[in-house]
Amino acid sequence: MELAESAFGEEKYDAAIFLAEQALQFYLKALLIKYANVRLRTHSVRELLAALGKALEAEEKVVDFIRSHRSLLRELEDAYIGTRYEPRRYYREDAEELMEFVREVMDFLEVLTDEFERKSP
């Protein structure tokens, strides 16, 4: 997220959103490797979240989270594709909202992993 914050500070909002999405995507992939020794070849944050929910035995919580944040997750995934393949322009408010959401997802994941570790032998 440091690079995303830096891009945001330089008013490069497209890059900030892209980098925030990448930070989340790689964080999810790292957690999947750590907790399930799984390497998924997808860029879908929703798919990665669902797989991690299974690995952490927290499917219901993750499904509820995905459902309640569906539009922001879709927007984040669209931003990843849009900044790479289609000319799109994002504004400060867009970047603020999506970067804050990425932080929220990371906080949610921290809670899930803490709960999983506490109940694991």
Backbone as XML, in Angstrom:
<?xml version="1.0"?>
<chain id="A" units="angstrom">
  <residue number="1" name="MET">
    <atom name="N" x="0.816" y="-1.192" z="0.000"/>
    <atom name="CA" x="0.000" y="0.000" z="0.000"/>
    <atom name="C" x="0.862" y="1.259" z="0.000"/>
  </residue>
  <residue number="2" name="GLU">
    <atom name="N" x="2.118" y="1.111" z="0.353"/>
    <atom name="CA" x="2.985" y="2.295" z="0.369"/>
    <atom name="C" x="3.075" y="2.948" z="-1.003"/>
  </residue>
  <residue number="3" name="LEU">
    <atom name="N" x="3.231" y="2.139" z="-2.036"/>
    <atom name="CA" x="3.316" y="2.699" z="-3.390"/>
    <atom name="C" x="1.999" y="3.341" z="-3.794"/>
  </residue>
  <residue number="4" name="ALA">
    <atom name="N" x="0.890" y="2.749" z="-3.397"/>
    <atom name="CA" x="-0.421" y="3.332" z="-3.688"/>
    <atom name="C" x="-0.554" y="4.686" z="-2.998"/>
  </residue>
  <residue number="5" name="GLU">
    <atom name="N" x="-0.125" y="4.751" z="-1.748"/>
    <atom name="CA" x="-0.169" y="6.019" z="-1.004"/>
    <atom name="C" x="0.699" y="7.073" z="-1.675"/>
  </residue>
  <residue number="6" name="SER">
    <atom name="N" x="1.867" y="6.658" z="-2.124"/>
    <atom name="CA" x="2.774" y="7.579" z="-2.805"/>
    <atom name="C" x="2.154" y="8.107" z="-4.093"/>
  </residue>
  <residue number="7" name="ALA">
    <atom name="N" x="1.577" y="7.213" z="-4.884"/>
    <atom name="CA" x="0.927" y="7.633" z="-6.134"/>
    <atom name="C" x="-0.233" y="8.572" z="-5.837"/>
  </residue>
  <residue number="8" name="PHE">
    <atom name="N" x="-0.982" y="8.286" z="-4.790"/>
    <atom name="CA" x="-2.090" y="9.154" z="-4.398"/>
    <atom name="C" x="-1.572" y="10.546" z="-4.053"/>
  </residue>
  <residue number="9" name="GLY">
    <atom name="N" x="-0.486" y="10.593" z="-3.282"/>
    <atom name="CA" x="0.107" y="11.870" z="-2.903"/>
    <atom name="C" x="0.590" y="12.685" z="-4.089"/>
  </residue>
  <residue number="10" name="GLU">
    <atom name="N" x="0.938" y="11.998" z="-5.167"/>
    <atom name="CA" x="1.378" y="12.665" z="-6.393"/>
    <atom name="C" x="0.215" y="12.917" z="-7.354"/>
  </residue>
  <residue number="11" name="GLU">
    <atom name="N" x="-1.002" y="12.696" z="-6.860"/>
    <atom name="CA" x="-2.233" y="12.900" z="-7.638"/>
    <atom name="C" x="-2.309" y="12.006" z="-8.871"/>
  </residue>
  <residue number="12" name="LYS">
    <atom name="N" x="-1.690" y="10.842" z="-8.779"/>
    <atom name="CA" x="-1.772" y="9.832" z="-9.841"/>
    <atom name="C" x="-2.809" y="8.803" z="-9.390"/>
  </residue>
  <residue number="13" name="TYR">
    <atom name="N" x="-4.058" y="9.187" z="-9.500"/>
    <atom name="CA" x="-5.137" y="8.400" z="-8.920"/>
    <atom name="C" x="-5.341" y="7.058" z="-9.619"/>
  </residue>
  <residue number="14" name="ASP">
    <atom name="N" x="-5.156" y="7.015" z="-10.929"/>
    <atom name="CA" x="-5.263" y="5.740" z="-11.649"/>
    <atom name="C" x="-4.232" y="4.752" z="-11.097"/>
  </residue>
  <residue number="15" name="ALA">
    <atom name="N" x="-3.012" y="5.217" z="-10.960"/>
    <atom name="CA" x="-1.934" y="4.362" z="-10.447"/>
    <atom name="C" x="-2.197" y="3.974" z="-8.996"/>
  </residue>
  <residue number="16" name="ALA">
    <atom name="N" x="-2.712" y="4.905" z="-8.204"/>
    <atom name="CA" x="-2.989" y="4.618" z="-6.796"/>
    <atom name="C" x="-3.999" y="3.483" z="-6.659"/>
  </residue>
  <residue number="17" name="ILE">
    <atom name="N" x="-5.052" y="3.528" z="-7.465"/>
    <atom name="CA" x="-6.069" y="2.480" z="-7.412"/>
    <atom name="C" x="-5.484" y="1.155" z="-7.885"/>
  </residue>
  <residue number="18" name="PHE">
    <atom name="N" x="-4.753" y="1.191" z="-8.978"/>
    <atom name="CA" x="-4.132" y="-0.028" z="-9.503"/>
    <atom name="C" x="-3.207" y="-0.650" z="-8.457"/>
  </residue>
  <residue number="19" name="LEU">
    <atom name="N" x="-2.373" y="0.161" z="-7.844"/>
    <atom name="CA" x="-1.413" y="-0.346" z="-6.863"/>
    <atom name="C" x="-2.095" y="-0.850" z="-5.595"/>
  </residue>
  <residue number="20" name="ALA">
    <atom name="N" x="-3.177" y="-0.203" z="-5.193"/>
    <atom name="CA" x="-3.927" y="-0.676" z="-4.028"/>
    <atom name="C" x="-4.547" y="-2.044" z="-4.318"/>
  </residue>
  <residue number="21" name="GLU">
    <atom name="N" x="-5.109" y="-2.194" z="-5.516"/>
    <atom name="CA" x="-5.682" y="-3.488" z="-5.899"/>
    <atom name="C" x="-4.601" y="-4.553" z="-5.938"/>
  </residue>
  <residue number="22" name="GLN">
    <atom name="N" x="-3.444" y="-4.217" z="-6.472"/>
    <atom name="CA" x="-2.338" y="-5.172" z="-6.541"/>
    <atom name="C" x="-1.870" y="-5.565" z="-5.145"/>
  </residue>
  <residue number="23" name="ALA">
    <atom name="N" x="-1.799" y="-4.598" z="-4.240"/>
    <atom name="CA" x="-1.396" y="-4.896" z="-2.863"/>
    <atom name="C" x="-2.360" y="-5.901" z="-2.239"/>
  </residue>
  <residue number="24" name="LEU">
    <atom name="N" x="-3.649" y="-5.688" z="-2.448"/>
    <atom name="CA" x="-4.642" y="-6.605" z="-1.894"/>
    <atom name="C" x="-4.552" y="-7.977" z="-2.555"/>
  </residue>
  <residue number="25" name="GLN">
    <atom name="N" x="-4.444" y="-7.987" z="-3.867"/>
    <atom name="CA" x="-4.363" y="-9.256" z="-4.596"/>
    <atom name="C" x="-3.161" y="-10.087" z="-4.128"/>
  </residue>
  <residue number="26" name="PHE">
    <atom name="N" x="-2.003" y="-9.448" z="-4.012"/>
    <atom name="CA" x="-0.801" y="-10.173" z="-3.584"/>
    <atom name="C" x="-0.879" y="-10.589" z="-2.114"/>
  </residue>
  <residue number="27" name="TYR">
    <atom name="N" x="-1.520" y="-9.771" z="-1.301"/>
    <atom name="CA" x="-1.711" y="-10.121" z="0.107"/>
    <atom name="C" x="-2.580" y="-11.372" z="0.218"/>
  </residue>
  <residue number="28" name="LEU">
    <atom name="N" x="-3.672" y="-11.400" z="-0.547"/>
    <atom name="CA" x="-4.542" y="-12.576" z="-0.559"/>
    <atom name="C" x="-3.786" y="-13.817" z="-1.031"/>
  </residue>
  <residue number="29" name="LYS">
    <atom name="N" x="-3.010" y="-13.667" z="-2.076"/>
    <atom name="CA" x="-2.246" y="-14.804" z="-2.603"/>
    <atom name="C" x="-1.214" y="-15.292" z="-1.587"/>
  </residue>
  <residue number="30" name="ALA">
    <atom name="N" x="-0.591" y="-14.371" z="-0.876"/>
    <atom name="CA" x="0.379" y="-14.754" z="0.158"/>
    <atom name="C" x="-0.312" y="-15.513" z="1.292"/>
  </residue>
  <residue number="31" name="LEU">
    <atom name="N" x="-1.494" y="-15.045" z="1.693"/>
    <atom name="CA" x="-2.234" y="-15.741" z="2.749"/>
    <atom name="C" x="-2.665" y="-17.133" z="2.298"/>
  </residue>
  <residue number="32" name="LEU">
    <atom name="N" x="-3.054" y="-17.265" z="1.044"/>
    <atom name="CA" x="-3.432" y="-18.586" z="0.523"/>
    <atom name="C" x="-2.245" y="-19.545" z="0.527"/>
  </residue>
  <residue number="33" name="ILE">
    <atom name="N" x="-1.078" y="-19.039" z="0.209"/>
    <atom name="CA" x="0.121" y="-19.882" z="0.255"/>
    <atom name="C" x="0.425" y="-20.271" z="1.702"/>
  </residue>
  <residue number="34" name="LYS">
    <atom name="N" x="0.347" y="-19.298" z="2.596"/>
    <atom name="CA" x="0.668" y="-19.555" z="4.000"/>
    <atom name="C" x="-0.298" y="-20.536" z="4.654"/>
  </residue>
  <residue number="35" name="TYR">
    <atom name="N" x="-1.593" y="-20.344" z="4.443"/>
    <atom name="CA" x="-2.583" y="-21.133" z="5.174"/>
    <atom name="C" x="-3.093" y="-22.366" z="4.439"/>
  </residue>
  <residue number="36" name="ALA">
    <atom name="N" x="-2.889" y="-22.431" z="3.112"/>
    <atom name="CA" x="-3.427" y="-23.583" z="2.371"/>
    <atom name="C" x="-2.434" y="-24.160" z="1.372"/>
  </residue>
  <residue number="37" name="ASN">
    <atom name="N" x="-1.257" y="-23.551" z="1.285"/>
    <atom name="CA" x="-0.258" y="-23.967" z="0.301"/>
    <atom name="C" x="-0.873" y="-24.049" z="-1.103"/>
  </residue>
  <residue number="38" name="VAL">
    <atom name="N" x="-1.676" y="-23.036" z="-1.421"/>
    <atom name="CA" x="-2.391" y="-22.969" z="-2.698"/>
    <atom name="C" x="-1.927" y="-21.740" z="-3.465"/>
  </residue>
  <residue number="39" name="ARG">
    <atom name="N" x="-1.682" y="-21.946" z="-4.746"/>
    <atom name="CA" x="-1.312" y="-20.838" z="-5.631"/>
    <atom name="C" x="-2.360" y="-20.748" z="-6.729"/>
  </residue>
  <residue number="40" name="LEU">
    <atom name="N" x="-3.251" y="-19.780" z="-6.603"/>
    <atom name="CA" x="-4.303" y="-19.607" z="-7.604"/>
    <atom name="C" x="-3.838" y="-18.651" z="-8.694"/>
  </residue>
  <residue number="41" name="ARG">
    <atom name="N" x="-4.182" y="-18.991" z="-9.918"/>
    <atom name="CA" x="-3.809" y="-18.159" z="-11.064"/>
    <atom name="C" x="-5.015" y="-17.335" z="-11.505"/>
  </residue>
  <residue number="42" name="THR">
    <atom name="N" x="-5.463" y="-16.490" z="-10.622"/>
    <atom name="CA" x="-6.583" y="-15.607" z="-10.921"/>
    <atom name="C" x="-6.237" y="-14.212" z="-10.442"/>
  </residue>
  <residue number="43" name="HIS">
    <atom name="N" x="-6.890" y="-13.240" z="-11.047"/>
    <atom name="CA" x="-6.723" y="-11.857" z="-10.606"/>
    <atom name="C" x="-7.978" y="-11.367" z="-9.890"/>
  </residue>
  <residue number="44" name="SER">
    <atom name="N" x="-8.952" y="-12.242" z="-9.740"/>
    <atom name="CA" x="-10.220" y="-11.873" z="-9.122"/>
    <atom name="C" x="-10.093" y="-11.851" z="-7.600"/>
  </residue>
  <residue number="45" name="VAL">
    <atom name="N" x="-10.247" y="-10.674" z="-7.043"/>
    <atom name="CA" x="-10.189" y="-10.528" z="-5.589"/>
    <atom name="C" x="-11.307" y="-11.347" z="-4.947"/>
  </residue>
  <residue number="46" name="ARG">
    <atom name="N" x="-12.482" y="-11.366" z="-5.580"/>
    <atom name="CA" x="-13.594" y="-12.141" z="-5.023"/>
    <atom name="C" x="-13.276" y="-13.633" z="-4.984"/>
  </residue>
  <residue number="47" name="GLU">
    <atom name="N" x="-12.681" y="-14.154" z="-6.038"/>
    <atom name="CA" x="-12.300" y="-15.574" z="-6.052"/>
    <atom name="C" x="-11.238" y="-15.867" z="-4.997"/>
  </residue>
  <residue number="48" name="LEU">
    <atom name="N" x="-10.278" y="-14.976" z="-4.874"/>
    <atom name="CA" x="-9.222" y="-15.162" z="-3.881"/>
    <atom name="C" x="-9.789" y="-15.113" z="-2.466"/>
  </residue>
  <residue number="49" name="LEU">
    <atom name="N" x="-10.700" y="-14.172" z="-2.220"/>
    <atom name="CA" x="-11.347" y="-14.093" z="-0.908"/>
    <atom name="C" x="-12.108" y="-15.381" z="-0.593"/>
  </residue>
  <residue number="50" name="ALA">
    <atom name="N" x="-12.863" y="-15.869" z="-1.563"/>
    <atom name="CA" x="-13.642" y="-17.091" z="-1.352"/>
    <atom name="C" x="-12.729" y="-18.275" z="-1.040"/>
  </residue>
  <residue number="51" name="ALA">
    <atom name="N" x="-11.646" y="-18.401" z="-1.768"/>
    <atom name="CA" x="-10.703" y="-19.500" z="-1.530"/>
    <atom name="C" x="-10.077" y="-19.385" z="-0.145"/>
  </residue>
  <residue number="52" name="LEU">
    <atom name="N" x="-9.747" y="-18.173" z="0.257"/>
    <atom name="CA" x="-9.156" y="-17.986" z="1.583"/>
    <atom name="C" x="-10.176" y="-18.293" z="2.673"/>
  </residue>
  <residue number="53" name="GLY">
    <atom name="N" x="-11.427" y="-17.919" z="2.441"/>
    <atom name="CA" x="-12.479" y="-18.246" z="3.405"/>
    <atom name="C" x="-12.557" y="-19.742" z="3.661"/>
  </residue>
  <residue number="54" name="LYS">
    <atom name="N" x="-12.455" y="-20.530" z="2.598"/>
    <atom name="CA" x="-12.459" y="-21.988" z="2.748"/>
    <atom name="C" x="-11.235" y="-22.448" z="3.531"/>
  </residue>
  <residue number="55" name="ALA">
    <atom name="N" x="-10.076" y="-21.907" z="3.171"/>
    <atom name="CA" x="-8.828" y="-22.312" z="3.828"/>
    <atom name="C" x="-8.841" y="-21.983" z="5.317"/>
  </residue>
  <residue number="56" name="LEU">
    <atom name="N" x="-9.481" y="-20.878" z="5.676"/>
    <atom name="CA" x="-9.506" y="-20.440" z="7.072"/>
    <atom name="C" x="-10.740" y="-20.944" z="7.821"/>
  </residue>
  <residue number="57" name="GLU">
    <atom name="N" x="-11.519" y="-21.803" z="7.150"/>
    <atom name="CA" x="-12.746" y="-22.328" z="7.747"/>
    <atom name="C" x="-13.670" y="-21.198" z="8.187"/>
  </residue>
  <residue number="58" name="ALA">
    <atom name="N" x="-13.769" y="-20.177" z="7.335"/>
    <atom name="CA" x="-14.592" y="-19.001" z="7.614"/>
    <atom name="C" x="-15.418" y="-18.630" z="6.385"/>
  </residue>
  <residue number="59" name="GLU">
    <atom name="N" x="-15.894" y="-19.665" z="5.693"/>
    <atom name="CA" x="-16.621" y="-19.430" z="4.444"/>
    <atom name="C" x="-17.810" y="-18.499" z="4.621"/>
  </residue>
  <residue number="60" name="GLU">
    <atom name="N" x="-18.606" y="-18.733" z="5.646"/>
    <atom name="CA" x="-19.814" y="-17.934" z="5.836"/>
    <atom name="C" x="-19.482" y="-16.460" z="6.043"/>
  </residue>
  <residue number="61" name="LYS">
    <atom name="N" x="-18.489" y="-16.182" z="6.872"/>
    <atom name="CA" x="-18.088" y="-14.790" z="7.112"/>
    <atom name="C" x="-17.610" y="-14.133" z="5.827"/>
  </residue>
  <residue number="62" name="VAL">
    <atom name="N" x="-16.838" y="-14.869" z="5.053"/>
    <atom name="CA" x="-16.290" y="-14.309" z="3.815"/>
    <atom name="C" x="-17.394" y="-14.105" z="2.782"/>
  </residue>
  <residue number="63" name="VAL">
    <atom name="N" x="-18.296" y="-15.064" z="2.661"/>
    <atom name="CA" x="-19.416" y="-14.912" z="1.722"/>
    <atom name="C" x="-20.254" y="-13.699" z="2.109"/>
  </residue>
  <residue number="64" name="ASP">
    <atom name="N" x="-20.522" y="-13.525" z="3.393"/>
    <atom name="CA" x="-21.276" y="-12.352" z="3.855"/>
    <atom name="C" x="-20.533" y="-11.062" z="3.527"/>
  </residue>
  <residue number="65" name="PHE">
    <atom name="N" x="-19.223" y="-11.068" z="3.733"/>
    <atom name="CA" x="-18.415" y="-9.885" z="3.432"/>
    <atom name="C" x="-18.473" y="-9.575" z="1.939"/>
  </residue>
  <residue number="66" name="ILE">
    <atom name="N" x="-18.313" y="-10.589" z="1.114"/>
    <atom name="CA" x="-18.350" y="-10.392" z="-0.340"/>
    <atom name="C" x="-19.713" y="-9.853" z="-0.759"/>
  </residue>
  <residue number="67" name="ARG">
    <atom name="N" x="-20.776" y="-10.430" z="-0.230"/>
    <atom name="CA" x="-22.128" y="-9.964" z="-0.577"/>
    <atom name="C" x="-22.354" y="-8.520" z="-0.167"/>
  </residue>
  <residue number="68" name="SER">
    <atom name="N" x="-21.926" y="-8.171" z="1.024"/>
    <atom name="CA" x="-22.186" y="-6.814" z="1.512"/>
    <atom name="C" x="-21.277" y="-5.765" z="0.878"/>
  </residue>
  <residue number="69" name="HIS">
    <atom name="N" x="-20.208" y="-6.195" z="0.218"/>
    <atom name="CA" x="-19.281" y="-5.258" z="-0.426"/>
    <atom name="C" x="-19.138" y="-5.541" z="-1.920"/>
  </residue>
  <residue number="70" name="ARG">
    <atom name="N" x="-20.145" y="-6.177" z="-2.472"/>
    <atom name="CA" x="-20.100" y="-6.625" z="-3.864"/>
    <atom name="C" x="-19.741" y="-5.510" z="-4.844"/>
  </residue>
  <residue number="71" name="SER">
    <atom name="N" x="-20.396" y="-4.362" z="-4.708"/>
    <atom name="CA" x="-20.159" y="-3.288" z="-5.685"/>
    <atom name="C" x="-18.741" y="-2.728" z="-5.578"/>
  </residue>
  <residue number="72" name="LEU">
    <atom name="N" x="-18.224" y="-2.586" z="-4.375"/>
    <atom name="CA" x="-16.852" y="-2.087" z="-4.230"/>
    <atom name="C" x="-15.835" y="-3.112" z="-4.717"/>
  </residue>
  <residue number="73" name="LEU">
    <atom name="N" x="-16.091" y="-4.379" z="-4.472"/>
    <atom name="CA" x="-15.189" y="-5.423" z="-4.973"/>
    <atom name="C" x="-15.186" y="-5.437" z="-6.498"/>
  </residue>
  <residue number="74" name="ARG">
    <atom name="N" x="-16.367" y="-5.311" z="-7.080"/>
    <atom name="CA" x="-16.460" y="-5.279" z="-8.539"/>
    <atom name="C" x="-15.738" y="-4.043" z="-9.092"/>
  </residue>
  <residue number="75" name="GLU">
    <atom name="N" x="-15.936" y="-2.916" z="-8.431"/>
    <atom name="CA" x="-15.280" y="-1.681" z="-8.870"/>
    <atom name="C" x="-13.759" y="-1.805" z="-8.785"/>
  </residue>
  <residue number="76" name="LEU">
    <atom name="N" x="-13.278" y="-2.435" z="-7.740"/>
    <atom name="CA" x="-11.840" y="-2.635" z="-7.572"/>
    <atom name="C" x="-11.294" y="-3.545" z="-8.669"/>
  </residue>
  <residue number="77" name="GLU">
    <atom name="N" x="-11.995" y="-4.628" z="-8.954"/>
    <atom name="CA" x="-11.565" y="-5.528" z="-10.031"/>
    <atom name="C" x="-11.628" y="-4.834" z="-11.386"/>
  </residue>
  <residue number="78" name="ASP">
    <atom name="N" x="-12.671" y="-4.040" z="-11.610"/>
    <atom name="CA" x="-12.782" y="-3.287" z="-12.865"/>
    <atom name="C" x="-11.646" y="-2.278" z="-12.998"/>
  </residue>
  <residue number="79" name="ALA">
    <atom name="N" x="-11.261" y="-1.682" z="-11.883"/>
    <atom name="CA" x="-10.166" y="-0.710" z="-11.913"/>
    <atom name="C" x="-8.861" y="-1.386" z="-12.306"/>
  </residue>
  <residue number="80" name="TYR">
    <atom name="N" x="-8.651" y="-2.597" z="-11.826"/>
    <atom name="CA" x="-7.442" y="-3.343" z="-12.193"/>
    <atom name="C" x="-7.401" y="-3.549" z="-13.702"/>
  </residue>
  <residue number="81" name="ILE">
    <atom name="N" x="-8.496" y="-4.019" z="-14.257"/>
    <atom name="CA" x="-8.560" y="-4.261" z="-15.701"/>
    <atom name="C" x="-8.497" y="-2.942" z="-16.461"/>
  </residue>
  <residue number="82" name="GLY">
    <atom name="N" x="-9.252" y="-1.969" z="-15.994"/>
    <atom name="CA" x="-9.327" y="-0.679" z="-16.679"/>
    <atom name="C" x="-8.015" y="0.065" z="-16.743"/>
  </residue>
  <residue number="83" name="THR">
    <atom name="N" x="-7.259" y="0.026" z="-15.683"/>
    <atom name="CA" x="-5.990" y="0.756" z="-15.695"/>
    <atom name="C" x="-4.942" y="0.054" z="-16.540"/>
  </residue>
  <residue number="84" name="ARG">
    <atom name="N" x="-5.116" y="-1.231" z="-16.774"/>
    <atom name="CA" x="-4.146" y="-1.974" z="-17.586"/>
    <atom name="C" x="-4.505" y="-2.014" z="-19.061"/>
  </residue>
  <residue number="85" name="TYR">
    <atom name="N" x="-5.795" y="-2.111" z="-19.362"/>
    <atom name="CA" x="-6.184" y="-2.403" z="-20.735"/>
    <atom name="C" x="-7.077" y="-1.364" z="-21.405"/>
  </residue>
  <residue number="86" name="GLU">
    <atom name="N" x="-7.719" y="-0.534" z="-20.633"/>
    <atom name="CA" x="-8.635" y="0.446" z="-21.205"/>
    <atom name="C" x="-8.302" y="1.822" z="-20.650"/>
  </residue>
  <residue number="87" name="PRO">
    <atom name="N" x="-8.395" y="2.820" z="-21.481"/>
    <atom name="CA" x="-8.140" y="4.166" z="-20.951"/>
    <atom name="C" x="-9.293" y="4.609" z="-20.049"/>
  </residue>
  <residue number="88" name="ARG">
    <atom name="N" x="-9.015" y="4.746" z="-18.773"/>
    <atom name="CA" x="-10.000" y="5.223" z="-17.808"/>
    <atom name="C" x="-9.344" y="6.276" z="-16.947"/>
  </residue>
  <residue number="89" name="ARG">
    <atom name="N" x="-10.158" y="7.178" z="-16.519"/>
    <atom name="CA" x="-9.643" y="8.213" z="-15.635"/>
    <atom name="C" x="-10.351" y="8.106" z="-14.293"/>
  </residue>
  <residue number="90" name="TYR">
    <atom name="N" x="-9.563" y="8.116" z="-13.257"/>
    <atom name="CA" x="-10.106" y="8.078" z="-11.910"/>
    <atom name="C" x="-9.770" y="9.388" z="-11.211"/>
  </residue>
  <residue number="91" name="TYR">
    <atom name="N" x="-10.628" y="9.755" z="-10.281"/>
    <atom name="CA" x="-10.487" y="11.012" z="-9.567"/>
    <atom name="C" x="-10.136" y="10.751" z="-8.106"/>
  </residue>
  <residue number="92" name="ARG">
    <atom name="N" x="-9.777" y="11.822" z="-7.438"/>
    <atom name="CA" x="-9.351" y="11.747" z="-6.042"/>
    <atom name="C" x="-10.355" y="10.963" z="-5.182"/>
  </residue>
  <residue number="93" name="GLU">
    <atom name="N" x="-11.632" y="11.286" z="-5.340"/>
    <atom name="CA" x="-12.669" y="10.637" z="-4.542"/>
    <atom name="C" x="-12.721" y="9.133" z="-4.813"/>
  </residue>
  <residue number="94" name="ASP">
    <atom name="N" x="-12.543" y="8.760" z="-6.077"/>
    <atom name="CA" x="-12.518" y="7.335" z="-6.431"/>
    <atom name="C" x="-11.370" y="6.637" z="-5.711"/>
  </residue>
  <residue number="95" name="ALA">
    <atom name="N" x="-10.207" y="7.252" z="-5.787"/>
    <atom name="CA" x="-9.017" y="6.660" z="-5.169"/>
    <atom name="C" x="-9.171" y="6.586" z="-3.653"/>
  </residue>
  <residue number="96" name="GLU">
    <atom name="N" x="-9.687" y="7.646" z="-3.044"/>
    <atom name="CA" x="-9.887" y="7.636" z="-1.590"/>
    <atom name="C" x="-10.812" y="6.497" z="-1.176"/>
  </residue>
  <residue number="97" name="GLU">
    <atom name="N" x="-11.921" y="6.375" z="-1.891"/>
    <atom name="CA" x="-12.902" y="5.345" z="-1.541"/>
    <atom name="C" x="-12.327" y="3.940" z="-1.700"/>
  </residue>
  <residue number="98" name="LEU">
    <atom name="N" x="-11.681" y="3.681" z="-2.822"/>
    <atom name="CA" x="-11.173" y="2.334" z="-3.069"/>
    <atom name="C" x="-9.966" y="2.001" z="-2.201"/>
  </residue>
  <residue number="99" name="MET">
    <atom name="N" x="-9.116" y="2.978" z="-1.935"/>
    <atom name="CA" x="-7.972" y="2.712" z="-1.061"/>
    <atom name="C" x="-8.438" y="2.448" z="0.373"/>
  </residue>
  <residue number="100" name="GLU">
    <atom name="N" x="-9.424" y="3.193" z="0.822"/>
    <atom name="CA" x="-9.981" y="2.953" z="2.156"/>
    <atom name="C" x="-10.622" y="1.568" z="2.213"/>
  </residue>
  <residue number="101" name="PHE">
    <atom name="N" x="-11.286" y="1.188" z="1.137"/>
    <atom name="CA" x="-11.897" y="-0.136" z="1.091"/>
    <atom name="C" x="-10.835" y="-1.234" z="1.138"/>
  </residue>
  <residue number="102" name="VAL">
    <atom name="N" x="-9.729" y="-1.059" z="0.433"/>
    <atom name="CA" x="-8.648" y="-2.055" z="0.471"/>
    <atom name="C" x="-8.134" y="-2.202" z="1.903"/>
  </residue>
  <residue number="103" name="ARG">
    <atom name="N" x="-7.992" y="-1.094" z="2.604"/>
    <atom name="CA" x="-7.564" y="-1.160" z="4.011"/>
    <atom name="C" x="-8.589" y="-1.940" z="4.849"/>
  </residue>
  <residue number="104" name="GLU">
    <atom name="N" x="-9.866" y="-1.696" z="4.575"/>
    <atom name="CA" x="-10.930" y="-2.405" z="5.295"/>
    <atom name="C" x="-10.852" y="-3.916" z="5.035"/>
  </residue>
  <residue number="105" name="VAL">
    <atom name="N" x="-10.626" y="-4.301" z="3.796"/>
    <atom name="CA" x="-10.500" y="-5.725" z="3.464"/>
    <atom name="C" x="-9.295" y="-6.319" z="4.188"/>
  </residue>
  <residue number="106" name="MET">
    <atom name="N" x="-8.183" y="-5.616" z="4.179"/>
    <atom name="CA" x="-6.982" y="-6.122" z="4.853"/>
    <atom name="C" x="-7.210" y="-6.270" z="6.358"/>
  </residue>
  <residue number="107" name="ASP">
    <atom name="N" x="-7.924" y="-5.325" z="6.954"/>
    <atom name="CA" x="-8.257" y="-5.433" z="8.379"/>
    <atom name="C" x="-9.148" y="-6.650" z="8.633"/>
  </residue>
  <residue number="108" name="PHE">
    <atom name="N" x="-10.125" y="-6.859" z="7.761"/>
    <atom name="CA" x="-11.006" y="-8.025" z="7.855"/>
    <atom name="C" x="-10.190" y="-9.317" z="7.778"/>
  </residue>
  <residue number="109" name="LEU">
    <atom name="N" x="-9.244" y="-9.364" z="6.867"/>
    <atom name="CA" x="-8.398" y="-10.552" z="6.709"/>
    <atom name="C" x="-7.522" y="-10.780" z="7.934"/>
  </residue>
  <residue number="110" name="GLU">
    <atom name="N" x="-7.063" y="-9.711" z="8.532"/>
    <atom name="CA" x="-6.249" y="-9.843" z="9.745"/>
    <atom name="C" x="-7.064" y="-10.472" z="10.871"/>
  </residue>
  <residue number="111" name="VAL">
    <atom name="N" x="-8.311" y="-10.044" z="11.003"/>
    <atom name="CA" x="-9.195" y="-10.626" z="12.018"/>
    <atom name="C" x="-9.413" y="-12.111" z="11.735"/>
  </residue>
  <residue number="112" name="LEU">
    <atom name="N" x="-9.694" y="-12.452" z="10.476"/>
    <atom name="CA" x="-9.918" y="-13.859" z="10.114"/>
    <atom name="C" x="-8.698" y="-14.724" z="10.400"/>
  </residue>
  <residue number="113" name="THR">
    <atom name="N" x="-7.527" y="-14.243" z="10.023"/>
    <atom name="CA" x="-6.320" y="-15.052" z="10.241"/>
    <atom name="C" x="-6.012" y="-15.177" z="11.733"/>
  </residue>
  <residue number="114" name="ASP">
    <atom name="N" x="-6.245" y="-14.114" z="12.494"/>
    <atom name="CA" x="-6.048" y="-14.189" z="13.949"/>
    <atom name="C" x="-6.984" y="-15.224" z="14.571"/>
  </residue>
  <residue number="115" name="GLU">
    <atom name="N" x="-8.256" y="-15.205" z="14.158"/>
    <atom name="CA" x="-9.226" y="-16.176" z="14.678"/>
    <atom name="C" x="-8.811" y="-17.600" z="14.315"/>
  </residue>
  <residue number="116" name="PHE">
    <atom name="N" x="-8.367" y="-17.785" z="13.085"/>
    <atom name="CA" x="-7.953" y="-19.112" z="12.628"/>
    <atom name="C" x="-6.760" y="-19.610" z="13.434"/>
  </residue>
  <residue number="117" name="GLU">
    <atom name="N" x="-5.787" y="-18.745" z="13.656"/>
    <atom name="CA" x="-4.591" y="-19.146" z="14.402"/>
    <atom name="C" x="-4.912" y="-19.458" z="15.858"/>
  </residue>
  <residue number="118" name="ARG">
    <atom name="N" x="-5.850" y="-18.729" z="16.438"/>
    <atom name="CA" x="-6.228" y="-18.985" z="17.832"/>
    <atom name="C" x="-6.889" y="-20.352" z="18.000"/>
  </residue>
  <residue number="119" name="LYS">
    <atom name="N" x="-7.656" y="-20.781" z="16.998"/>
    <atom name="CA" x="-8.335" y="-22.073" z="17.142"/>
    <atom name="C" x="-7.528" y="-23.245" z="16.592"/>
  </residue>
  <residue number="120" name="SER">
    <atom name="N" x="-6.413" y="-22.967" z="15.946"/>
    <atom name="CA" x="-5.550" y="-24.037" z="15.428"/>
    <atom name="C" x="-4.621" y="-24.527" z="16.532"/>
  </residue>
  <residue number="121" name="PRO">
    <atom name="N" x="-4.326" y="-25.846" z="16.530"/>
    <atom name="CA" x="-3.450" y="-26.392" z="17.583"/>
    <atom name="C" x="-2.027" y="-25.908" z="17.458"/>
  </residue>
</chain>
